[in-house]
Amino acid sequence: MKIAFYAPMKSPDHPIPSGDQIVGRALITALESAGHDVDIGCRIRTWQKFPDARRQERLAGLSRRAAELLVRRYERRPGQRPDLWFTYHLYHKAPDWLGPEVSERMGIPYVVAEASFAPKRAKGPWDVGHKAAEAAIRRAKVIFGMNSLDADCVAPLVSDGAGMVRLKPFLAREAGPGRAGRGQARWALSARYGLDPEVPWLLTVAMMRDDAKLRSYETLAAALDQVSGASWQLVVAGDGEVRSKVEKLFPLDRTVFTGRLGADGLAVLYSAADLYVWPAINEAYGMALLEAQAAGLPVVAGDTGGVGDIVRHGETGLLVPVGDAASFAEAVMSMLGDEDRLGDMSRQAAEVAEREHSLEAASATMGPILEALVQ
């Protein structure tokens, strides 16, 4: 079938990378792997960082005009007409005014992956987007839930005859060399960055933005400052507008900043490191956490959002109270002090990622459901 794909928070082909973009691209790949023809229906970005009712009203008007133009285009060119509209990640900060309108006008199913709804936003500064998110959720024929914590608030809005389906976060690309390529990767990186191959390598991969990302970096720095009785080196892959602030948080003699890396460069880092560390403040679920585990890299992360959907505490890594630097430090020390435990978690992380968070698993979940909607 032909599917029109839309991501109101950030289009999958947006030039600035992010976890949200990675998930959008992965969903398109999974839909295509299930045999569907996917086209980006629109690139209007409705996301805004701070509440601005006037701007949201303008975006609503722009989206509705775009919907009108899209419907006219599809009427003129029947060969491009979609059988289904698929929106990824809508909530009060990134509502979808466009998809429901096009779907209604054309009589096609409207499907959503990852919808969030926060009743506390009603009648507040985010009320315009809040109402739009509610309306879109009520319009959806199927909602694929990718964050288990969203379910309680979204479920009451699901209309009769519609359904909620659990879709576990997944990767659309190979994990890379994993532990099998560890020796070669470690040798190459030690030479490139001056890292000591005999000292444990901690790794984090995250953008450097002045929001929860910066707070996570600050928590990580505070935690590592409390790690005692164990040597460590930290490798940070990422970039952004607050990079200078992030760099000042960590001891330069124990930290390497690689800047932004592509998929191949990250795969080498995941393969070579000993432990992935990220406080995950306000993280939805964290695709880098999943990438790390798929490569066999155990994780220490903050227990927030849907992180627990990816990291199995005590099996593939350790979860600690979010924002608690002392607990994070204890978890890191316990992992670095137990090589057998690191090895066991490494194996389990790779196995769970391959079994439950693969492209094949996602395609198998979505394919039959979408086919049934258009029969």
N, C-alpha and C positions, 0 to 999 in steps of 0.2 A: 504494500500500500504506500501511498504518498503521505508523508508526515511533514507538517509545518512546525518547526522547532523555534521556541522563543525563550530567552532568558532575560527577564526585566532587570536583574541585578547587574549582569555583565554578559555581553554576547560572547559565545565561545571563541570567536575570532578577534576579540579585543586585543590590542597590542600589548597591554600590561598584564603579565601573568599573575595568577592567583590560584588558590585552591578551588575557588568557585568556578573559575574558568576550566580547570582540569576536570572537574566533575561534569560540567556541561559537555565538554568534548567527549568524555567517556560515555555519557548517555547517548550521544549521537552515534558513536562507534558501536555501542551495544544494539541500538535500534537497527543500524545497517547490518550488523552481524545476524540479526534475526530475519533479514531479508527485505527490509523496508527501504524506501527511497526517501532520504531526509534532506530537507532544505531549510535554511534559516529564514523564517517567515518575516522577521523584522529585527532591527537592531536598536530600537529606541530604548534608552537606559532610563528607567524610572527611579533608580536608587538615589537616595540622598542621605548624607551623613547626619544632618541636623534637621529637626522639624521645621517645615516651612509650608504652611497650608496653601498659600498663594501659588507657590511653585508646583505643588502637587496638583492643584487644580489646573494649572497650565499644562502639566504633563498628561493629565487625564484628557484634556481637550485635544492635545497633539496625538495621543494614542487613538482616540476615537476617529480623528480625521485619517490617520494611517489605516485604521481598520476599514474605513469606507473605501480608500484607494485600493487596498488589498482585495476586497471583495469585487470591486470593478475589474481589477486586473485578472482575477481568476475567472470572472464571467467572460471576459474577452478572450482569454486563453485557457480553454477547458483542459488542455493537456497538462497545465500546471496546477490544476485544482487539487488541493489536499483532501485526503480522506479522513484526516484526523489532525487536531491541533494539540501540540505537546508543549507545555510550559514548565520550565525548570526554575525552582526556587522563588517563590513569591511570599512576601510578608509585608508588614505595614511600611517598612522602609523601601520596599521594591515591589509595589503592587502591580497587578496585571489588569489594565483596562482594555487591552487590545484583544487577547485571546478569546475571552468570553463573547465579545461582540462579534468577531469573525465567525466563531463557531455557531452562534445563534443565527446569524444571517444566512449561513450556508448550510445549516442543518447537519453539521458534522460533530462527532464527539470531542469534548474538551477534556484533556487529561493533564494532570499536574504531578510532577515529581518534586518532593520536598516543599511542603507548604507549612508555614508556621502561623500561629494565631495567638495573640496575647490580649485577653479580655481587659487587662488593666490599661490598655492604650485607648479604650473607648472614651470619647468626650475630652480627650487630652490634646496636646499639640500634634499628635500623630493621627488624629481622628479621621482625616480624609483618607489616608492610606490604609488605616485600620478597616474602615468600611469597605474599601475596594477589595482588600484581601479577603474579607468575609464573603463578599458577593461572589468572588471568583471561586473560592472553595466550595460554596454551595452549588455553583454551576457545574463543577467537575463530575464526570462520570466515574473516573477512577483517580485515586490519589495514591501515588507510590511514596510511602514514608521511608525516608533515608535516615532519620534521626528519631529514635524511639521516644525521646522526651517530648516530641511535638504531638504525639498521638492523643493525649488526654484532652487537649484543647481543640484539636482539629476534628476529632471523631464526632462531637455533637453537631457539627455543621454539615456532615456528610448527608446528602439527600437520600431519600428512599430510592432504591434501585441502583444506587452508586455503591462504591466499595473502597475500603482502604487496604492496601497491600504492602507488606513489609518488603522493602528492597534494600539489602545491605550495601553499604558503600563498597565500591569495587574499583579495580584498576583496569585500564584499557590497553596497557602495554606490558611487555615482559619485565620481570623484576631485575633483569640484568644478571651478572655473573653470580651474585649472592655469595654465600660462604665459600663456594668452590673457587672463586677468583680472589679470595682474600689475600693470599700471599703476594701475588703479583701486584694487586691494587695497593697494598700497604707499602710495598717497596717503592712503587712509582710516586705515591703521595709523600712519603717520607723524604724522598729526594727533592720533590718539587717545593714543598713547604717547610722543610727543615724540621719535621716532626720526628720524635724519638720512637722507633718501632717497638721499643721495649716498655714504653709507658702507655697505659690505657688511653684510648682515644674516645672522647665524648663527642657526639655530633648533634647539631641542631640545624634545621633547614626552615627558614621563615623570612617573610618580607619584613622590612624595617619601616613600619608606619607608626604615626603618633596616635595610637589607639591601644587596644588590648594587646597588640603585638609588642609594643614598647613595654607595657606592664609585665608581660611574660618574660621579656629579656631582663628586666629589672629583678624579677623574682628569681630567675635562673642565676643571675650574678650573686644575689644574696645567698642563695642556696650553696653555690660552689664555694663561696667564701667560708662556709661552715663545714665543708668536707675535710675531715682530718683523718690521718692514718692511712691515706691512700693517695698515690700520685695520679695525676690526670693531666691531659691536654684537651683543649676544646677546639673543635673545628666548627665554624659558623658559615653556612652557605646562605646568602641572601643579600638584598640591597634595598634601598629606599631612602626617603627624604630625611630619616633620622639616623642614618648610618653613623654619623659622627658621635651622636649620643650613645648609641649602642657600643661602639668601640671603646668608649671611655669607661664602660661598666666593668670590663674584664681585664685581667692582668695580661699585658702584651707579651710577656715571656712564656705564657702558657696557652695563648689563644691565636688561632689562625683564621683570618677572614678571607674567604675565597671569592666573595662577590656573588652575583647571580650566575647560576650554572644551568645548562640544559639537561635534558633527561640522561644523556650518556654520562656527563660529568657527575651527576648526582648518584647514578648507579654505582660508580666507582667508589664514591664516599660511603654509601650504604654498605658496600662489600667490605671495606677496609676497617670501619669503625668497630668499637667494642660495645657501645651503648648509646642509644638515642635518648636525648633529654629535652623535654619541652613542657613548661608549666601549663600551657594550653588555656590561659585565661580567656574566657568568653569564646572558646573554640566550638564550632558546630560539631565537628568530629575529627577534623584534621587529616587531610589526605597524605601529608608527609609522614604521619604516624603509620599509616597503612603501607606506604611505599617502603618505609624502613623495615617493617615486619615481613613484608613479602620477600625482602632480600635477606631475611634471617637475622635481622638486627633487633635485639630486645629493647624495650622502651621503658622509660620512667616518665610519667606524664601526670598532669593535674586532672582530677576526676571531675570533669565538667561537661555540660552539653551531652553530645552523643559519643564522647571519647570512649566511654565504656562499651559502646557497640563495636569498637575496633580493637581496643586493648583488653585482653582478658587478664584480670588481676591475678597474679600468682602463676600464670601459665605462659603468656607471651610478653609479660612485662609487669610493672607495678604502677598502681594508681594511688595518688596521695591527695589529701584535701587541697582544693584549688587555692592558690595564693599562699600556701603554707611553706615558706622557705625551709624551715627547720625539718619538717617531715620529708620534704624533697631531698634535702641533704642526707638524711638517714637512709632513704631508699637508694640513693646513688652509692653510698658507702657499702650498704649491704650487698649490692650487686657486684661492685668492683672487688669485693672481698671473697667472692665465691665463684670461681671459674666453672665449676661443674654446673652450678645453677644458670650461669650465663649460657653455657652450651645447651642445656635442656630447653631453656626458653627460646634460644635461637632456632632450634629444630621445630618446636611447636609453633612459633610465629610464622615460619615459612609454610608449614603444613596447613594451618588454619587459613592463612591468606589465600593459598591455592585452592582450598576446598570451598570456602564460603565467600570470598571476596574477588572472584574472578570474573572476567568478561563473559565467559560461558554461563556462569551462574546467573548473571544479570539478564542476559539475553533469554535464558530459559524461563526466567520469572516474568519478564515483560511481554515476550512474543505472543504466547497464546491468549493472554488477556486482551491485548490490543486487537488481535485478529477477531476475537469474539465481538468486540465493540462495533465492527464495521460489517459484519455479516448480515 
